[in-house]
């Protein structure tokens, strides 16, 4: 059996599995970052409603918000040192 026939048959089985695994990894990362956000005290935010805005961003922009929060948290910790 040529490799092209093998790939044509098996790509359909691999793709949903890879997609499901990527969705699971993103969901776990999203939950971890959301918990980190909720555990931060209000003194870490510069404005009064920053935590609420971050929570809304997590809910409205699911795939992007945890990465943006991770970068913000890293930049914020550099500013504190």
Order of alpha helices (4+ residues) and beta strands (2+ residues): alpha-alpha-alpha
